[in-house]
């Protein structure tokens, strides 16, 4: 048994505590995250393909990991589209406060937590359009709370607009976020508003399926 435990420890499956008992190691947690993400992808991928084809822009699925947002799936519109698209490769990491991401995350927090967090985390200026005033930022977060939609007009990337919505699991927890983004020259306010309604409807359907599973 000791030899087996040492092998598992060497593989990061278990970790020995100071009292010589064992806890699950990081490999198990990574495996659990992989299984969870696989199940999430199974639910989300058909919706992402439908959204990309219908809206004609890039759609990605992001998840909060270690104080950032990581893209775990991405889908672009078909080649029949006549204009260029924003590329968002899987594995891309974005700052937590990048564009729509910060609004989606903070919208799931109580107001007191938002205020406290912003006191110790200055809002970064990614572009000239970035919101760096905490009071103004809290107002747009409240709008996301009210509508379930976050909008970004070139605030993270110059010339790129984005719309995002949360995917909510059990206990009203944020599981992931769905985002559509495109170049502002064709993904303008009117297109964003249309995309927002489609995106929210798909995310609400996925959220219901997750809570039933």
N, C-alpha and C positions, 0 to 999 in steps of 0.2 A: 504493500500500500504506500509506503514511504517513497519508493522509487517512482510509482505512478504520479504521486503528488508533485514530486520534483520535476517530472517531465511536463506536467500541466503548468507548473509555475514557470518553467523555462519558456513555455509557449504563450505566456501571459493569459492563460485561461483562468488561473487562480493566483491570488497573492497572499502571502503569509503575513499575519498581523503580529504585533509585539507579543501577544499572549500565546503565540504559536498556533492559533487557529487560522482557518483560511477563509478568505472572501473571494467572490467572483472577480476576475481580472478584466482588464480593458478589452481583451479579445472577445469576451462574451458580450460586452456592451456594444462593441462594434458590430458583432453578428446580429444582435437584436435590432440595432439601428438599420442594418441592411435588410432584414426581414420586413421591418416596418415600412421602410421606403419602397420595397418591392410591392407590398400590398397597396400602398398609396399610389404608386405609379399605375398599377392595374386599374384603379378607379379613375385616375386623372388623364391618362394618355389619350383615350378616345375623345374626351372633352377638349383637350388641347388641340388635337388635330382638327376637330370641328371648328374651334375658335379661330385657328390660324387660317383655315380655308375661308371661313365666313368673313372675318375682319380684314384679312389680307396683310397681316403684320406678324411679327415674331411674338410668340407666347412662351413664357417660361414658368417653371415651378420652382419656388425658392423656399428654403427652410433656414430658420435661425440656428446657427451652430457656433458656439464659442465666441459670442459677441459679434458675429457677422452674419450675413445672409449668403448661403451657398446655393447655387443653381444646381438642382438635382435632375432636372429634365428641361429640354428646350425644343421648340418646334417652330419652324418658319413656314410661311405661305408657299404654295407651289410655284414652280418656275413660270407659270403663265402670267404671274404678276409682272407689270411693265416697269416697276420702280424698285430701287434697291432697298434692302432690309437691314436692320441692325442685327449683327451676329452676337449671340449670347451662348457661348459653348458651355456644355455641362462641366461642372466643377468650378466655374467662375465664382469668386468670392467678392462680395461687395460690403462696404461699411454698413453698420447697422442703421445709420442715419442717412443713407443714400436715397434721395428721392422719396418714392412711395414707401419704401421698406420701413423707415422709421415711423411713419404715420400708422401703418398697419400694426406694428409691434406696440407702440405706445397707446393706441386706441384700445388695446386689450387690458390695459392697466388701470387701476383706480387713479383718480385725479391727484391724490396726495403723492402717490408713487411717481407719477409723471413730473410733478413739480420738484420733488426731491432729486430725481435723476438728472433733470436738466440743470440743477444748481451745480452739479459736479461734472457735467459733460457738455462743454461748449459746442454749439452747433457749427459744423464745418462749412466753409464756403467752397463748394465744388465749382460753381459757376457764378456769373454776375446775378443770376436769378435765384440763387439759393437763399432760403429763409434762415437768417442767423439770429433773429430776435426771438427769445423764448416765448414771449407773450403771443406774438404772431404765429409762431409754430404751434403753440397749444390751441389756438383757434382753429387751425386747419386740422389738427388731430381731432378736435371736437366735431368738426364737420365729417370726418371719417367715421367717428362713432355713430353719428346720426344717420349717415347714408350707407355705411358699409363699403364705401369706395374711397380710394386714395388717388389723387391726381397729381402729376408732376409735369410742369410746363418748362422743360429745359433746366431744371434745378440741379440735376446730378450730372448730366452730359449735355454739352452745348448742342442745340439743334435737335434734341431728342425728347419727345414727349412720352409719358407712360401713364398707365392706369393699372391699379392693383386692387385685389380684394382678398380677404382672409378665408382660409379653410379652417373651420372650427370643429374640434373633436369633442369628446366627452368632457364634462366638467367645464364647458365653455372655454376650453384651452385652445390657443393658436397652434395648429398643426403645421401649417405651411401657408404660402401665399401664391396666388396666381397673378401674373403680370403680363400685360400686353404693352409693347413699346414700338415706336416707329419714328422715322424722321419727321420733324414738325412740318416740313413743307407739304406733306400729304396726310400725316396723322395729326390733323388740326383739331380744334376744340369740338367741332361738330362730329368728326369721326370718333373722337375720344368719348363723347357722351353716348354715342351708339354702342361703342365697344364696352363701355362700363356696364350697361344694362345686360348685355349678353354674358359678360364675365361674371357678374354677380349672380345671375340665374344659374350658371353652371357651378359656381362655387357653393351655392346654397344646396344644390342637389348632391354634390360630392360630400358636403358636410353631413347631410342627413344619412347618406349611405355609410359614412364612417361611424356615426353614432349608433347605427343599427348593428354594425359588425362586431 
